[in-house]
Amino acid sequence: MGAAAEAAHRDPAQVRLVAVTKGHPVEGVQAALDAGLADLGENRVEELGAKRAALGPIPGTWHLIGHVQSRKAARAAELADLIHSVDSIKLGRRLAREAQESGAVVRVLAQVNTSGEVQKHGFPRDEAVERVHELSEIQGLEVLGLMTMAPFVDDEAVLAGTFRRLRETGERLHALGARVGGELSMGMTNDLEVAIREGSTMVRIGTALFGERPGWQAAEAAPASPSRGTA
Ligand SMILES: *Cc1c(COP(=O)(O)O)cnc(C)c1O
């Protein structure tokens, strides 16, 4: 991460490392905390709940990075310090309702499907500016920025284009005066260098820190469906 930031003439301190502990036992989370990592990421509400219960209060921040079903919004708002994956106005409204009941603000990122792959979550890229603007006006939500996932490819030009589209979506929102923060959550084990070059402020890293997720190989080795609609 440091090398990628320096190569891009960026301050390495501007890129936060979210350690993705999904699929690993609580010992893995403890090891990450012991190593000084303060941002932890889980992609499922249930697993986040189980780990929070097992560990108790931690000197760190919990990030929820996976798709959240609307019916789990209350639990997600209660468990996560930052939800990276708000991908619909409906989910945003549900989260906001929870916030208003508890008198708190729910901090979120808006996920944008910048790759255009049909199997990916996120606001459709053609409507992203309009939808995220709408999201940012919901009382009780604080939209700190945007999140995306790149396609599973090695082609750097495709990866860079996917990340650049997220940055440009943020720039367009800021030009409109939308109350959207500057965070760009993008980059995983396979593409973090490209993401940092394109302006990432948060990378979400699992495999490079913890190795393969036990029992996850089958699902992740499944061939990705061909991407459609990619420019
Ligand atoms: C699992 C996951 C990651 C981490 O992926 P690695 O390739 O293991 O680094 C990042 N973001 C999301 C949304 C994930 O689900």
Ligand as a Chemical Component Dictionary entry (heavy atoms), coordinates in Angstrom:
data_LIG
# 
_chem_comp.id                   LIG 
_chem_comp.type                 NON-POLYMER 
_chem_comp.pdbx_formal_charge   0 
_chem_comp.three_letter_code    LIG 
# 
loop_
_chem_comp_atom.comp_id 
_chem_comp_atom.atom_id 
_chem_comp_atom.alt_atom_id 
_chem_comp_atom.type_symbol 
_chem_comp_atom.charge 
_chem_comp_atom.model_Cartn_x 
_chem_comp_atom.model_Cartn_y 
_chem_comp_atom.model_Cartn_z 
_chem_comp_atom.pdbx_ordinal 
LIG C1 C1 C 0 -14.202 -10.469 0.773  1  
LIG C2 C2 C 0 -14.274 -9.048  0.397  2  
LIG C3 C3 C 0 -13.111 -8.276  0.304  3  
LIG C4 C4 C 0 -11.710 -8.817  0.529  4  
LIG O1 O1 O 0 -11.308 -9.607  -0.553 5  
LIG P1 P1 P 0 -9.821  -10.191 -0.665 6  
LIG O2 O2 O 0 -9.707  -10.529 -2.107 7  
LIG O3 O3 O 0 -9.757  -11.396 0.218  8  
LIG O4 O4 O 0 -8.871  -9.143  -0.247 9  
LIG C5 C5 C 0 -13.258 -6.929  -0.006 10 
LIG N1 N1 N 0 -14.472 -6.380  -0.222 11 
LIG C6 C6 C 0 -15.608 -7.096  -0.142 12 
LIG C7 C7 C 0 -16.903 -6.423  -0.390 13 
LIG C8 C8 C 0 -15.547 -8.451  0.167  14 
LIG O5 O5 O 0 -16.685 -9.159  0.243  15 
# 
loop_
_chem_comp_bond.comp_id 
_chem_comp_bond.atom_id_1 
_chem_comp_bond.atom_id_2 
_chem_comp_bond.value_order 
_chem_comp_bond.pdbx_ordinal 
LIG C1 C2 SING 1  
LIG C2 C3 SING 2  
LIG C2 C8 DOUB 3  
LIG C3 C4 SING 4  
LIG C3 C5 DOUB 5  
LIG C4 O1 SING 6  
LIG O1 P1 SING 7  
LIG P1 O2 DOUB 8  
LIG P1 O3 SING 9  
LIG P1 O4 SING 10 
LIG C5 N1 SING 11 
LIG N1 C6 DOUB 12 
LIG C6 C7 SING 13 
LIG C6 C8 SING 14 
LIG C8 O5 SING 15 
# 
